Structures are given as structure tokens and as C-alpha cells.
């Protein structure tokens, strides 16, 4: 089984217990969304150009990321809403039993970088509601 060494200094720099109670995002803004079912997006029909870049794709650290919906959440009530197309999903913000580490594996250098530590997720377990 492959293994990797993770620097303790990197873990300490990302682990922020002071903000974990108030924020669903990790130190660098990454978050986890848990939906029941499939999220079907027709990637082959998407075209990346200047006119639709704000609607379809966003660039994050030089990586093209697909924008598939709008997520809002309230840490006071622990309510979360995800709007995808013409459907609305209602969910809850829940704390993970164990923190989740997000890694980036560089195959060319065989290095593993710790990107973020995630402590909460948005859990959507109900069927979506139509938006009229």
C-alpha cells in the first residue's frame, strides 16, 4: 500500500480549532457537500469562453472548476440550502466525527501536499424541491 509523509508543521498551520466551531470551511475555504443520489451535469456541452466563464467555470489556483449551484448556510441554525438548476435541496451543517484531510498528490515528483483540514460538511439527505 502506498504511503506518504505529512509534515507536522503543515498540519499545525492548517489546524485552527478556534475557527472550527464558527465556520464550515477549512482554513483555505474548502468544504464538503454530501448529497444523496447523483448530480448529473453534461460536461461535454459546456464550452469555456469569455461570455460564459462566470456562469459555468471558475478558475481556482489555475484549475478550472465547474460551478454547479449556489450554496448558502447559517451556522447559527445549522441550516443549509443548495440550489442546482431549478431544484432546491434543504440540508443541515453537521460536524464530522473525525476531521478530514484534503491532499494533493503530485505524480511527477511523488510529493504529497496537505491542502486543508475539513471539520464540517453540508448534508443533504432529502429529495430536492422544485423551484417554480
Rosetta silent file (secondary structure, phi, psi, omega in degrees, C-alpha in Angstrom):
SEQUENCE: XXXXXXXXXXXXXXXXXXXXXXXXXXXXXXXXXXXXXXXXXXXXXXXXXXXXXXXXXXXXXXXXXXXXXXXXXXXXXXXXXXXXXXXXXXXXXXXXXXXXXXXXXXXXXXXXXXXXXXXXXXXXXXXXXXXX
SCORE:     score description
SCORE:     0.000 S_00000001
   1 L     0.000  133.030  178.690    0.000    0.000    0.000 S_00000001
   2 L   -64.000  149.926  177.165    1.427    3.435   -0.893 S_00000001
   3 L  -138.126  163.030 -179.463    2.342    5.729    1.956 S_00000001
   4 L  -146.876  153.264  177.456    3.323    9.362    2.352 S_00000001
   5 L  -100.185  130.809  178.162    4.881   11.553    4.999 S_00000001
   6 L  -113.297  127.827 -178.480    2.909   14.610    6.103 S_00000001
   7 L   -66.918  132.395  176.778    4.769   17.411    7.827 S_00000001
   8 H   -64.884  -31.279  178.603    3.574   18.151   11.365 S_00000001
   9 H   -64.866  -37.946  178.875    4.275   21.838   10.706 S_00000001
  10 H   -67.024  -41.569  178.139    1.805   21.797    7.803 S_00000001
  11 H   -62.614  -44.111 -179.848   -0.865   20.159    9.962 S_00000001
  12 H   -64.280  -35.919 -179.318   -0.311   22.730   12.718 S_00000001
  13 H   -70.520  -28.820 -179.227   -0.537   25.612   10.252 S_00000001
  14 H   -91.180  -27.849 -175.838   -3.887   24.352    8.917 S_00000001
  15 L   -77.597  113.202 -177.452   -5.460   23.156   12.155 S_00000001
  16 L  -125.307   80.163 -178.180   -7.401   26.069   13.584 S_00000001
  17 H   -62.455  -21.609  179.892   -9.602   24.829   16.447 S_00000001
  18 H   -69.043  -26.555 -179.799  -10.511   28.435   17.267 S_00000001
  19 H  -104.138   -9.261 -174.501  -12.460   28.834   13.995 S_00000001
  20 H   -64.774  -27.393 -179.049  -13.809   25.300   13.564 S_00000001
  21 L   -76.884  -23.557 -175.006  -16.900   25.986   15.683 S_00000001
  22 L  -105.895   -6.015 -173.014  -17.904   29.037   13.654 S_00000001
  23 L  -136.439  139.521  176.065  -17.005   28.012   10.118 S_00000001
  24 L   -87.113  -21.848 -177.811  -17.882   25.140    7.834 S_00000001
  25 L   -85.267  154.478  173.874  -14.952   25.851    5.531 S_00000001
  26 L   -73.438 -175.937 -178.268  -11.414   24.774    6.171 S_00000001
  27 L   -56.551  -35.866 -177.554   -8.612   27.267    6.628 S_00000001
  28 L  -104.608   19.363  172.269   -8.373   27.795    2.855 S_00000001
  29 L    88.747    2.387  177.583  -12.104   27.791    2.094 S_00000001
  30 L   -76.745  147.489  178.540  -12.579   24.158    1.087 S_00000001
  31 L  -145.229  167.263 -177.974  -15.754   22.464    2.209 S_00000001
  32 E  -116.637  131.780  177.304  -17.552   19.151    1.921 S_00000001
  33 E  -119.601  126.147 -177.844  -21.031   18.699    0.451 S_00000001
  34 E  -115.242  110.879  178.437  -22.785   15.343    0.953 S_00000001
  35 E  -115.736  152.163  177.191  -25.789   14.679   -1.298 S_00000001
  36 L   -98.302  120.470 -178.608  -27.863   11.512   -1.639 S_00000001
  37 L   112.609 -159.061 -175.947  -28.181   10.493   -5.268 S_00000001
  38 L  -113.230  146.185  171.782  -26.478   11.699   -8.415 S_00000001
  39 L  -109.742  103.962 -175.521  -25.509   15.143   -9.604 S_00000001
  40 L   -97.758  118.107  178.396  -25.791   14.939  -13.384 S_00000001
  41 L  -130.011  129.648 -178.229  -24.022   17.649  -15.346 S_00000001
  42 L   -85.434   87.367 -176.761  -23.445   17.391  -19.074 S_00000001
  43 H   -60.835  -38.241 -175.054  -19.782   18.355  -19.184 S_00000001
  44 H   -63.947  -20.975  179.815  -19.458   17.740  -22.934 S_00000001
  45 H   -88.419   -8.756 -178.846  -21.933   20.548  -23.650 S_00000001
  46 L   -81.088  134.278  176.153  -20.015   23.123  -21.626 S_00000001
  47 L  -122.258  128.877 -178.999  -17.828   25.494  -23.559 S_00000001
  48 L   -89.970  109.656  175.525  -15.275   27.637  -21.822 S_00000001
  49 L  -147.518  175.035 -175.158  -15.214   31.116  -23.337 S_00000001
  50 L   -62.918  -29.141 -175.377  -15.214   34.749  -22.229 S_00000001
  51 L   -78.050  -26.634 -177.325  -19.004   35.113  -22.394 S_00000001
  52 L  -118.325    8.622 -176.320  -19.906   32.262  -20.035 S_00000001
  53 L   -58.645  -35.088  179.947  -16.878   31.928  -17.780 S_00000001
  54 L   -73.998  -21.678 -177.749  -18.759   33.491  -14.851 S_00000001
  55 L   -92.686  -33.645 -172.480  -21.696   31.137  -15.266 S_00000001
  56 L  -107.817  -51.235 -173.362  -20.046   27.781  -15.875 S_00000001
  57 E  -122.718  146.173  172.378  -16.438   27.624  -14.829 S_00000001
  58 E  -124.442  150.994  177.118  -14.327   29.376  -12.270 S_00000001
  59 E   -99.472  122.956  178.286  -10.570   29.381  -12.041 S_00000001
  60 E  -124.084  110.129 -178.527   -9.198   28.413   -8.631 S_00000001
  61 L    54.355   40.488  177.833   -5.405   28.441   -8.393 S_00000001
  62 L    80.271    2.627 -179.101   -5.153   27.907  -12.145 S_00000001
  63 E  -106.825  131.868  177.099   -7.536   24.927  -12.095 S_00000001
  64 E   -75.470  123.428  179.093  -10.855   25.039  -13.973 S_00000001
  65 E  -118.042  139.509 -179.640  -13.666   24.215  -11.548 S_00000001
  66 E   -83.164  127.984  175.858  -17.266   23.599  -12.518 S_00000001
  67 L   -92.484  109.510 -173.910  -19.818   25.872  -10.878 S_00000001
  68 L  -109.099   -6.117 -179.506  -22.879   23.657  -10.424 S_00000001
  69 L  -179.003 -175.854  179.300  -25.020   25.568   -7.930 S_00000001
  70 E  -119.492  123.746 -179.060  -25.368   28.121   -5.162 S_00000001
  71 E  -111.529  129.690  172.984  -24.789   27.027   -1.570 S_00000001
  72 E  -128.648  149.161  178.248  -25.869   29.056    1.448 S_00000001
  73 E  -151.101  157.112  179.389  -25.684   28.086    5.093 S_00000001
  74 E  -127.217  113.448 -177.576  -26.317   29.538    8.529 S_00000001
  75 L   -71.099  -20.958  178.361  -24.027   28.339   11.314 S_00000001
  76 L   -70.737  -46.378 -178.607  -26.436   29.608   13.995 S_00000001
  77 L   -95.309  -10.573 -177.192  -29.355   27.420   12.876 S_00000001
  78 L    64.502   22.767  177.497  -27.175   24.811   11.093 S_00000001
  79 E   -90.407  143.662  177.219  -29.441   25.075    8.028 S_00000001
  80 E  -133.814  144.981  177.227  -28.024   24.712    4.513 S_00000001
  81 E  -132.696  131.925  177.080  -29.598   25.293    1.100 S_00000001
  82 E  -123.657  121.532  177.599  -28.181   24.190   -2.245 S_00000001
  83 E  -107.013  119.886  178.668  -29.795   25.421   -5.459 S_00000001
  84 E  -125.239  111.645 -178.241  -28.875   23.441   -8.573 S_00000001
  85 L    62.635 -120.593 -179.932  -30.664   24.494  -11.734 S_00000001
  86 L  -108.283   29.807  178.653  -34.380   24.546  -10.949 S_00000001
  87 E  -129.909  146.340 -179.899  -34.141   22.421   -7.820 S_00000001
  88 E  -121.742  129.688  176.497  -33.552   23.332   -4.173 S_00000001
  89 E  -109.754  134.031  177.577  -32.069   20.984   -1.617 S_00000001
  90 E  -108.336  133.214 -177.816  -32.525   21.626    2.096 S_00000001
  91 E  -148.783 -166.041 -177.262  -29.966   20.229    4.493 S_00000001
  92 E  -132.601  151.642  171.376  -28.006   20.662    7.682 S_00000001
  93 E   -88.846  123.407 -179.989  -24.465   21.565    8.651 S_00000001
  94 E  -125.922  147.992  177.973  -23.000   18.674   10.646 S_00000001
  95 E   -84.274  136.685  177.525  -19.656   18.235   12.343 S_00000001
  96 E   -71.305  144.558  177.086  -17.564   15.315   11.113 S_00000001
  97 E   -60.055  -41.122  177.070  -16.763   12.646   13.702 S_00000001
  98 E  -129.036  140.834  177.271  -13.115   12.915   12.678 S_00000001
  99 E   -59.659  149.687 -178.759  -11.502   15.788   10.744 S_00000001
 100 E  -110.023  128.280  177.877  -10.900   15.090    7.058 S_00000001
 101 E   -94.318  136.050  177.808   -7.555   15.905    5.456 S_00000001
 102 E  -107.170  119.794 -176.436   -7.515   17.078    1.833 S_00000001
 103 E  -112.240  155.843  171.766   -4.325   16.113   -0.023 S_00000001
 104 E  -120.365  118.693 -179.212   -2.823   16.967   -3.406 S_00000001
 105 E   -98.935  119.560  177.822   -0.778   14.165   -4.946 S_00000001
 106 E   -98.538  104.401 -175.528    1.874   15.294   -7.443 S_00000001
 107 L   -67.434  -30.628 -177.158    2.646   12.233   -9.542 S_00000001
 108 L   -69.443  -36.989 -179.612    5.635   13.804  -11.295 S_00000001
 109 L  -104.706   -5.129 -176.681    7.534   14.490   -8.061 S_00000001
 110 L    57.010   31.078  176.468    5.757   11.851   -5.946 S_00000001
 111 E   -98.971  150.556  177.290    5.135   14.515   -3.314 S_00000001
 112 E  -121.112  123.831  179.169    2.004   14.769   -1.226 S_00000001
 113 E  -111.832  135.473  174.689    0.871   18.177   -0.020 S_00000001
 114 E   -81.098  119.642 -175.496   -1.689   18.738    2.701 S_00000001
 115 E   -91.774  -45.318 -175.421   -4.173   21.257    1.275 S_00000001
 116 E  -162.599  164.059  173.005   -6.747   21.687    4.027 S_00000001
 117 E  -121.568  124.412 -175.570   -8.401   20.140    7.067 S_00000001
 118 E  -109.627  131.270 -177.059  -12.196   19.950    6.965 S_00000001
 119 E  -113.598  -16.692 -178.552  -14.234   19.614   10.168 S_00000001
 120 E  -130.773  162.630  173.569  -17.853   20.145    8.957 S_00000001
 121 E  -144.124  157.756  171.860  -19.986   19.186    5.981 S_00000001
 122 E   -94.626  118.706 -177.444  -23.316   20.181    4.465 S_00000001
 123 E  -106.648  120.433  178.284  -25.526   17.089    4.494 S_00000001
 124 E  -116.317  105.899 -177.144  -28.460   16.941    2.074 S_00000001
 125 L  -116.107    1.260  178.492  -30.462   13.736    2.598 S_00000001
 126 L   -99.163  163.924  176.489  -33.932   14.756    1.427 S_00000001
 127 L   -69.277  148.219  179.192  -35.288   14.793   -2.126 S_00000001
 128 L   -67.877  151.738  177.317  -34.880   18.101   -3.986 S_00000001
 129 E  -102.916  137.450  178.485  -37.759   20.563   -4.135 S_00000001
 130 E   -72.268  144.266  173.669  -38.724   22.138   -7.481 S_00000001
 131 L  -102.780  120.433 -177.618  -38.319   25.888   -7.882 S_00000001
 132 L   -89.446    0.000    0.000  -41.227   27.305   -9.850 S_00000001
